[in-house]
């Protein structure tokens, strides 16, 4: 498989994020939202005007991931719980659930909503790479259910267009799994390896699924964007101008623009000098469209 090096990549926001993550397109506000986990900040970008906003958050509400809410505003997944927050309002974030329960050193990381309004999110230890992670399902009424455990760094949560397959990765162990998904019950079964990346430099981070059912996965450490067929076959490899892309999301008119967040954490000064787009929000046209972002039903 040849690596594509001629795809035009544009910098939408030169934000120098420390750990930019989980971009998602809001069709109501016509803006892209994402988080900088380390700063911490909730950010938005309006492609019509080019306006970028960054809202600094309290250190207790460091959002490892965010989701859109059906009633408006955002769902924030942090070390101290799950919060509802309206960036345009005057009220502070309101906690609706606390899956971790104050366990020291643990925080919530990657999370996405399914098409029945449930939020799936994985926990991890923020500094120790131990198999203490738990995958939770958060129902619209705030109930939390532990669905899977024994992993290190949760990422790549997404679903096939027909809702019959769920994807989930352990970035540390370089494996993406797929599960049979029961959309009515919110249940996973038949866990199997979708893609084993242990032979690669890159590690699977965030992911999204396009309208054709192909999985787009960002590979940290190798700077590659990978398109995987539903059977796990590598369909495309695009080389990006950053070493650490973190997560893709389709947005814009017709959901035809692919946005990619990235990080700059732990890069030495000489590498940052060579890599001016580290931590930027990038855009590119990959010739396919995405799927609408599901919203949390609570």
Helices and strands as residue ranges (DSSP letters): E 9-13, E 20-26, E 31-36, E 41-46, E 51-56, G 59-61, E 65-69, E 74-78, E 81-85, E 94-97, E 106-113, E 119-125, E 133-138, E 144-151, E 154-159, E 165-170, E 175-182, E 187-196, E 203-209, E 215-220, E 224-228, E 234-239, E 245-251, G 253-255, E 257-262, H 269-274, E 281-284, E 295-296
